[in-house]
Amino acid sequence: MGYDESTNLIRFSSPYLNHIIETIYNASLSRDKHGSLRKYKSSRQITNPSHSYLVKPSIAKERNKAAVENVFIIVRVIEQAGNNTPHIKASTLIERNEALKTRLEQDKHTSTLLKSVFTKTWELLRDQTRLLEVYSEIVLPNPEDAQNIPTASTLKEITFTFRHNGKKNQ
């Protein structure tokens, strides 16, 4: 409909664009395990972080999008834990990763899929993030260790822990 130079706003009347904006906004809202919106004490809605400076932009070139999403979830957990020891269950990681959750429901060979996704996740954490530079003595899972790869039967039991000694002084 037009552009207002004084407020630097673009006005439009497109149902499609309004739907896209609403979808993006709803995806950014933080939800609990039951799907309810999380709110601050002031009743303002909590939103998920939109980005992290610890993840390198070159991660966008990766083909395994489920592993990329796992990296973003793990980095968010590590950042939110601060100086405490962050940990996350494999089942929680899959619940938060819609792409992986959908693929697991459709795939017949779930253990093979889990192996490829989690092996790539641990490689990307080392290669495509700055976690080793920022966090002092952080312990990242070894991609070649079978204990770090969940199977369909061990999803609810495995918990990944990322021990560190806080952020390095920069």
C-alpha positions as CSV (number, residue, x, y, z in Angstrom):
1,M,0.0,0.0,0.0
2,G,2.9,2.3,0.6
3,Y,6.1,3.4,2.3
4,D,6.3,6.0,5.1
5,E,9.7,7.6,5.2
6,S,9.3,9.2,8.6
7,T,8.7,5.9,10.4
8,N,10.5,3.7,7.9
9,L,7.5,1.4,7.7
10,I,6.1,-0.5,4.7
11,R,2.3,-1.0,4.7
12,F,0.7,-3.8,2.8
13,S,-2.7,-5.6,2.6
14,S,-1.8,-9.1,1.6
15,P,-3.4,-12.0,3.4
16,Y,-0.6,-14.3,2.3
17,L,2.1,-12.0,3.8
18,N,0.1,-11.5,7.0
19,H,-0.1,-15.3,7.3
20,I,3.7,-15.7,6.8
21,I,4.4,-13.0,9.5
22,E,1.9,-14.7,11.9
23,T,3.5,-18.1,11.3
24,I,7.1,-16.8,11.9
25,Y,5.9,-15.0,15.1
26,N,4.2,-18.1,16.4
27,A,7.2,-20.3,15.7
28,S,9.4,-17.9,17.8
29,L,7.3,-18.2,20.9
30,S,8.7,-20.4,23.7
31,R,6.5,-23.3,24.7
32,D,6.6,-25.9,27.5
33,K,6.5,-29.6,27.1
34,H,2.7,-29.5,27.0
35,G,2.6,-27.0,24.2
36,S,1.4,-24.0,26.4
37,L,3.0,-20.6,25.9
38,R,5.7,-19.7,28.5
39,K,5.4,-16.2,30.0
40,Y,7.5,-13.9,32.1
41,K,6.1,-12.7,35.5
42,S,5.0,-9.5,33.8
43,S,2.8,-11.8,31.6
44,R,4.8,-10.9,28.5
45,Q,5.4,-14.0,26.3
46,I,8.9,-15.5,26.2
47,T,10.4,-15.8,22.7
48,N,13.2,-18.2,21.6
49,P,16.5,-16.6,20.8
50,S,16.6,-15.7,17.1
51,H,20.3,-16.3,16.6
52,S,23.6,-17.1,18.3
53,Y,27.1,-15.7,17.6
54,L,28.6,-19.1,18.6
55,V,27.3,-20.8,15.4
56,K,29.3,-20.1,12.3
57,P,27.2,-18.9,9.2
58,S,28.8,-21.6,7.0
59,I,26.6,-24.2,8.8
60,A,23.8,-23.2,6.4
61,K,25.6,-25.2,3.7
62,E,25.2,-28.4,5.5
63,R,22.7,-30.9,3.9
64,N,21.7,-32.7,7.1
65,K,19.2,-30.2,8.4
66,A,18.1,-32.3,11.4
67,A,21.7,-32.3,12.6
68,V,22.0,-28.5,12.0
69,E,18.8,-27.9,14.1
70,N,20.2,-30.1,16.8
71,V,23.3,-27.9,16.9
72,F,21.2,-24.8,17.4
73,I,19.2,-26.5,20.2
74,I,22.3,-27.6,22.0
75,V,24.0,-24.2,21.7
76,R,20.9,-22.6,23.1
77,V,20.9,-25.0,26.1
78,I,24.6,-24.4,26.7
79,E,24.1,-20.6,26.6
80,Q,21.0,-20.7,28.8
81,A,22.8,-22.7,31.5
82,G,25.5,-20.0,31.9
83,N,28.2,-21.3,34.3
84,N,26.1,-24.3,35.3
85,T,26.6,-27.7,33.7
86,P,24.1,-28.0,30.8
87,H,22.5,-31.3,30.0
88,I,19.7,-32.5,27.7
89,K,18.0,-35.8,27.2
90,A,18.0,-37.3,23.7
91,S,14.2,-37.5,23.8
92,T,13.9,-33.8,24.7
93,L,16.3,-33.0,21.8
94,I,14.1,-34.9,19.4
95,E,10.9,-33.2,20.8
96,R,12.3,-29.8,20.1
97,N,13.6,-30.7,16.6
98,E,10.4,-30.9,14.5
99,A,12.3,-32.0,11.3
100,L,13.9,-34.9,13.0
101,K,10.7,-35.8,14.9
102,T,8.8,-36.0,11.5
103,R,11.5,-38.0,9.9
104,L,11.6,-40.5,12.7
105,E,7.8,-41.0,12.5
106,Q,8.1,-41.8,8.7
107,D,11.3,-43.8,8.6
108,K,11.4,-47.6,9.2
109,H,15.1,-47.6,10.1
110,T,15.1,-45.3,13.1
111,S,18.4,-46.4,14.6
112,T,20.2,-45.8,11.3
113,L,18.6,-42.3,11.0
114,L,19.5,-41.5,14.6
115,K,23.1,-42.6,14.0
116,S,23.6,-40.4,11.0
117,V,21.9,-37.4,12.6
118,F,23.8,-37.6,15.9
119,T,27.2,-38.4,14.4
120,K,26.8,-35.3,12.2
121,T,25.6,-33.3,15.1
122,W,28.7,-34.0,17.2
123,E,30.9,-33.2,14.2
124,L,29.2,-29.9,13.5
125,L,29.5,-28.9,17.2
126,R,33.2,-29.1,16.8
127,D,33.6,-27.7,13.3
128,Q,30.8,-25.2,12.9
129,T,30.6,-23.6,16.3
130,R,32.9,-21.5,18.5
131,L,32.1,-23.5,21.7
132,L,35.7,-24.7,22.1
133,E,36.9,-21.1,21.8
134,V,34.4,-19.5,24.1
135,Y,33.9,-22.1,26.9
136,S,36.8,-23.1,29.0
137,E,37.5,-26.9,28.9
138,I,34.1,-27.7,27.4
139,V,33.6,-31.5,26.8
140,L,31.8,-32.2,23.6
141,P,30.6,-35.7,22.7
142,N,32.9,-37.8,20.6
143,P,31.2,-38.6,17.2
144,E,32.9,-42.0,17.0
145,D,31.8,-43.2,20.5
146,A,28.8,-45.5,20.2
147,Q,27.6,-44.3,23.7
148,N,26.9,-40.9,22.3
149,I,24.6,-42.2,19.6
150,P,21.0,-43.0,20.8
151,T,19.0,-45.9,19.4
152,A,15.2,-46.2,19.3
153,S,15.3,-48.2,22.6
154,T,17.7,-45.8,24.5
155,L,16.1,-42.5,23.5
156,K,14.5,-41.8,26.9
157,E,17.6,-43.0,28.9
158,I,20.5,-41.1,27.3
159,T,21.3,-37.7,28.7
160,F,24.0,-35.6,27.0
161,T,26.1,-33.5,29.4
162,F,28.4,-30.6,28.3
163,R,30.7,-29.9,31.2
164,H,32.8,-26.7,31.2
165,N,34.4,-24.2,33.5
166,G,32.5,-21.2,32.3
167,K,33.2,-18.7,29.6
168,K,36.8,-17.8,28.9
169,N,37.8,-14.2,29.7
170,Q,37.8,-12.4,26.3
